[in-house]
Amino acid sequence: MAEPDEPRPAHNPRMHQGGKLSFRSRVQELEEDPGEFLVLGGKNPPALHELVPAGWDDIEIEIGPGKGAFVVAATEAKPDTFLLGIEAASGYAELAAVKLKQSGRDNGLFLVDNGKLYLQDRVDDSDLAAVHVYFPDPWPKRRHAGRRFFTDDVLPVLARAIRDHGFLYFASDNAAYAGQVARVMGSAVDFVRDVDEEARVLAAGPGHAFTPTNFERKYIEQGRVIRRYAFRRLPR
Ligand SMILES: C[S@@+](CC[C@H](N)C(=O)[O-])C[C@H]1O[C@@H](n2cnc3c(N)ncnc32)[C@H](O)[C@@H]1O
C-alpha cells in the first residue's frame, strides 16, 4: 500500500504472511518517538482495559487503520471518545502513531496486533461503542478467502464486543467484498443496517465514521465507487 507522496516507514512494514502475523521487528528508533501512542502487542498483548486509561466510557476500535488518518481525525471530531487503532503492519502503525502525537490529542492509541484476534480475546462483552473497518484487504483469490476480516466467524465476535446500539462501520471500493459484507452482516440476527446513521455520520464530517482514510482518498481520485455501511447492534 505504498503511496509516493507519503513518508516511508522507519523500516519495511511487514504484512502477515501465510495467515500469520509477523512480529519479527521491534519498533526502531524514529526521528519523532511516538512514545505512549504505540504499543507492540507481541505474543501477549494487553487487554483493552489495560491499554485504555480509566474513565473512558466510549471506546471505538479501528481494525487495519493503515497510516492512521481516520483515527487521528476521529480523536479530534470525537474528543469524548477513545480511539484504538489495531494495525498488523508495524511500519504503518509507527507512521500513524507519529501523526497522532503531532496532533496533540491524548484520546487515541495504536496497537500492533491481529485485529480480529484482539477483539476475540482481549475485549470484554459490550466494551465497544463502535468498530470501524475501512478498505480491508479483499484477498480476492478463493484459497485466501479465509484471511478476510469478514468471514462467518466474525459475527459472534462483533456481536459480543459491541454494546447495545453500538455500530460496525465498513467501507470498501471492492464490490464483491462489499456484497459479502452486506450478506453476512445483513443475515445477522444481532445487527441491522442503519441508513439514517450512514447519512448522519457522513453529514457530521471527517472523523465521525467512514472518512478520511488514505485508501478512500486514493480511490476517490481514481473515480471508484465506494460503498459505506453502518450496522447497529440490536439490544441483547
Ligand atoms: C488496504 S489497507 C487499508 C488501510 C486504511 N484502513 C485505509 O483505508 O487507508 C488494509 C490495512 O489492514 C491491515 N491489516 C490486514 N490484516 C489485519 C489484521 N488481521 N489486523 C489488523 N490490521 C490488519 C493492513 O496492514 C493494512 O494496513
The ligand as an SDF file (V2000), in Angstrom:
LIG
                    3D

 27 29  0  0  0  0  0  0  0  0999 V2000
   -5.9370   -1.8390    2.3410 C   0  0  0  0  0  0  0  0  0  0  0  0
   -5.2440   -1.2760    3.8240 S   0  0  0  0  0  0  0  0  0  0  0  0
   -6.4340   -0.0260    4.3530 C   0  0  0  0  0  0  0  0  0  0  0  0
   -5.8500    0.9230    5.3660 C   0  0  0  0  0  0  0  0  0  0  0  0
   -6.8140    2.0220    5.8740 C   0  0  0  0  0  0  0  0  0  0  0  0
   -7.9640    1.4390    6.5260 N   0  0  0  0  0  0  0  0  0  0  0  0
   -7.2530    2.9330    4.7630 C   0  0  0  0  0  0  0  0  0  0  0  0
   -8.4380    2.8850    4.3900 O   0  0  0  0  0  0  0  0  0  0  0  0
   -6.4210    3.7060    4.2680 O   0  0  0  0  0  0  0  0  0  0  0  0
   -5.5930   -2.6040    4.9240 C   0  0  0  0  0  0  0  0  0  0  0  0
   -4.8710   -2.4950    6.2370 C   0  0  0  0  0  0  0  0  0  0  0  0
   -5.2880   -3.5450    7.0920 O   0  0  0  0  0  0  0  0  0  0  0  0
   -4.1510   -4.0430    7.7830 C   0  0  0  0  0  0  0  0  0  0  0  0
   -4.4620   -5.4080    8.2400 N   0  0  0  0  0  0  0  0  0  0  0  0
   -4.5470   -6.5240    7.4920 C   0  0  0  0  0  0  0  0  0  0  0  0
   -4.8750   -7.5810    8.2480 N   0  0  0  0  0  0  0  0  0  0  0  0
   -5.0010   -7.1180    9.5190 C   0  0  0  0  0  0  0  0  0  0  0  0
   -5.3160   -7.7120   10.7590 C   0  0  0  0  0  0  0  0  0  0  0  0
   -5.5760   -9.0260   10.8490 N   0  0  0  0  0  0  0  0  0  0  0  0
   -5.3620   -6.9220   11.8640 N   0  0  0  0  0  0  0  0  0  0  0  0
   -5.0930   -5.5960   11.7780 C   0  0  0  0  0  0  0  0  0  0  0  0
   -4.7900   -4.9920   10.6190 N   0  0  0  0  0  0  0  0  0  0  0  0
   -4.7420   -5.7200    9.5090 C   0  0  0  0  0  0  0  0  0  0  0  0
   -3.0540   -3.9440    6.7470 C   0  0  0  0  0  0  0  0  0  0  0  0
   -1.7620   -3.9910    7.3230 O   0  0  0  0  0  0  0  0  0  0  0  0
   -3.3660   -2.6090    6.1020 C   0  0  0  0  0  0  0  0  0  0  0  0
   -2.7550   -1.5450    6.7850 O   0  0  0  0  0  0  0  0  0  0  0  0
  1  2  1  0
  2  3  1  0
  2 10  1  0
  3  4  1  0
  4  5  1  0
  5  6  1  0
  5  7  1  0
  7  8  2  0
  7  9  1  0
 10 11  1  0
 11 12  1  0
 11 26  1  0
 12 13  1  0
 13 14  1  0
 13 24  1  0
 14 15  1  0
 14 23  1  0
 15 16  2  0
 16 17  1  0
 17 18  1  0
 17 23  2  0
 18 19  1  0
 18 20  2  0
 20 21  1  0
 21 22  2  0
 22 23  1  0
 24 25  1  0
 24 26  1  0
 26 27  1  0
M  CHG  2   2   1   9  -1
M  END
$$$$
